[in-house]
Amino acid sequence: MSEMPGDNTRLLAGSREGRDAGPRGAAGLAESPASPARERTTEGALEATARERATEGTPEATARERTAEGAPEVTVLERASGRGPEVTVLERAGGGGPGTTAAQGQAIVTRGLTKRFRGGQVAVDGLDLAVPRGSVFGFLGPNGSGKTTTIRMLLGLVTPTEGTWEMLGRPMPGAIPAVLPRVGALVEGPAFYPYLSGEANLRRYDAADPAADPRTASRRIGLALERVGLTAAARKRYRAYSLGMRQRLAIAAALLGPRELLVLDEPTNGLDPQGTREVRALVKEIAADGTTVFVSSHLLAEVEQMCTHVGVMRTGRLVAQGPIDEFRRLSAGETVMIRVETPDTAVAAAVLTGLGLAGVRTGDGETVAELGALAPETVTAELVTAGVAVRGLAVQRPSLEDVFVRLTGEGFDVDG
Ligand SMILES: Nc1ncnc2c1ncn2[C@@H]1O[C@H](COP(=O)(O)OP(=O)(O)OP(=O)(O)O)[C@@H](O)[C@H]1O
């Protein structure tokens, strides 16, 4: 999505006025604006802040969960309100104590990054992002939640209204000339010529980069094609490429040169299932080579498959962030339910209550309870012994999506 011409937002630090500057025309940012207050936990732990987004005056409940022995602690402060809590689960930026700047362990750090478009639309609101080096960071959020705008700010294509950011340990946008050559990006797909081969297209692309040495172009292009698995199809015309091959060529264009960070905006959007699989596999391969990958998506399933870390956006705000394993651990700690399908709902309820299960309730042809530590086979045996006609029995374990919905109040597309 491109910025409106004449956007005259300005940097808080006042280093630039008026129009956005291109990547090479950017001036330095000064001090970071104050970040929102945030509950601190111990070194390496997750941090959490909760903000009320429901009605005033509701009682505040505090829940502290220790997920596992020695595991990072997640503090969830929530208001007992009708809607889900708004929780920011933030991993502390790379081991830095108070007073340290963005740690070298982070590929991207933002503080209070905000974009307000002309007309007042706040596309990104006070973003505090921490993307560890070596991670595959899934930037997850529904359409319109501010992912593209964030990526464009990170790359210096759109000027933030407020906030600061660092990439590869350097303050931006001042360090853009030094940093961007080490960053590959795919924001809007590059336009390729249909009648030229993949290789010839990359050659044109490479030639347009003033920083690229023409004497080493062939080597760069060969390596990029090899990296995305298109060496054999290098001389085929672009129009004969499948959707997946086309997207892999676009990623090759972002990989012309050694990159420490690859930024991909919805790289599987519009692809067929085969193309989607190819791109996901490629992302994993690139990450396995040591490149940090920051990839946006509106599909939770995709982020789950590809990513080691996740940041969740909703209406311009980052509502949860951390290693995907931590979210998995949270989901493992959630209540497992048992659902018994039976015409004998009252007897079944009595059996489950007798077994000490909590939250027993009956519905139309079913009895439901929290399974707790009991084995489902124990429950089944007791039901049968009591003469309950069991037509079906299901154990419902919460999914990662359940955790995200609880944390963010937001559902995600789960197809693909
Ligand atoms: N140039 C612009 N001028 C005004 N509003 C804009 C501009 N670009 C984006 N927006 C608005 O900012 C919000 C966030 O858009 P953005 O494209 O960043 O979201 P997204 O999460 O990437 O969604 P999508 O995947 O649909 O692009 C949207 O409401 C969008 O309409």
PDBQT file of the ligand as one rigid body, heavy atoms in Angstrom, charges set to zero:
ROOT
HETATM    1  N1  LIG A 501      -1.410   5.901   2.381  1.00  0.00    +0.000 N 
HETATM    2  C1  LIG A 501      -2.407   5.720   3.241  1.00  0.00    +0.000 A 
HETATM    3  N2  LIG A 501      -3.254   6.721   3.561  1.00  0.00    +0.000 NA
HETATM    4  C2  LIG A 501      -4.253   6.559   4.447  1.00  0.00    +0.000 A 
HETATM    5  N3  LIG A 501      -4.508   5.399   5.087  1.00  0.00    +0.000 NA
HETATM    6  C3  LIG A 501      -3.704   4.358   4.806  1.00  0.00    +0.000 A 
HETATM    7  C4  LIG A 501      -2.609   4.456   3.878  1.00  0.00    +0.000 A 
HETATM    8  N4  LIG A 501      -1.984   3.248   3.823  1.00  0.00    +0.000 NA
HETATM    9  C5  LIG A 501      -2.648   2.437   4.676  1.00  0.00    +0.000 A 
HETATM   10  N5  LIG A 501      -3.679   3.097   5.260  1.00  0.00    +0.000 N 
HETATM   11  C6  LIG A 501      -4.613   2.555   6.242  1.00  0.00    +0.000 C 
HETATM   12  O1  LIG A 501      -3.863   2.096   7.364  1.00  0.00    +0.000 OA
HETATM   13  C7  LIG A 501      -4.422   0.898   7.872  1.00  0.00    +0.000 C 
HETATM   14  C8  LIG A 501      -3.363  -0.190   7.909  1.00  0.00    +0.000 C 
HETATM   15  O2  LIG A 501      -3.050  -0.566   6.583  1.00  0.00    +0.000 OA
HETATM   16  P1  LIG A 501      -1.891  -1.603   6.223  1.00  0.00    +0.000 P 
HETATM   17  O3  LIG A 501      -1.849  -1.754   4.751  1.00  0.00    +0.000 OA
HETATM   18  O4  LIG A 501      -0.651  -1.202   6.907  1.00  0.00    +0.000 OA
HETATM   19  O5  LIG A 501      -2.455  -2.923   6.904  1.00  0.00    +0.000 OA
HETATM   20  P2  LIG A 501      -2.074  -4.431   6.618  1.00  0.00    +0.000 P 
HETATM   21  O6  LIG A 501      -2.159  -5.115   7.939  1.00  0.00    +0.000 OA
HETATM   22  O7  LIG A 501      -0.803  -4.524   5.879  1.00  0.00    +0.000 OA
HETATM   23  O8  LIG A 501      -3.270  -4.907   5.724  1.00  0.00    +0.000 OA
HETATM   24  P3  LIG A 501      -3.250  -5.483   4.223  1.00  0.00    +0.000 P 
HETATM   25  O9  LIG A 501      -2.698  -6.864   4.350  1.00  0.00    +0.000 OA
HETATM   26  O10 LIG A 501      -4.705  -5.440   3.840  1.00  0.00    +0.000 OA
HETATM   27  O11 LIG A 501      -2.386  -4.547   3.418  1.00  0.00    +0.000 OA
HETATM   28  C9  LIG A 501      -5.603   0.543   6.994  1.00  0.00    +0.000 C 
HETATM   29  O12 LIG A 501      -6.775   1.010   7.608  1.00  0.00    +0.000 OA
HETATM   30  C10 LIG A 501      -5.332   1.304   5.728  1.00  0.00    +0.000 C 
HETATM   31  O13 LIG A 501      -6.528   1.656   5.080  1.00  0.00    +0.000 OA
ENDROOT
TORSDOF 0
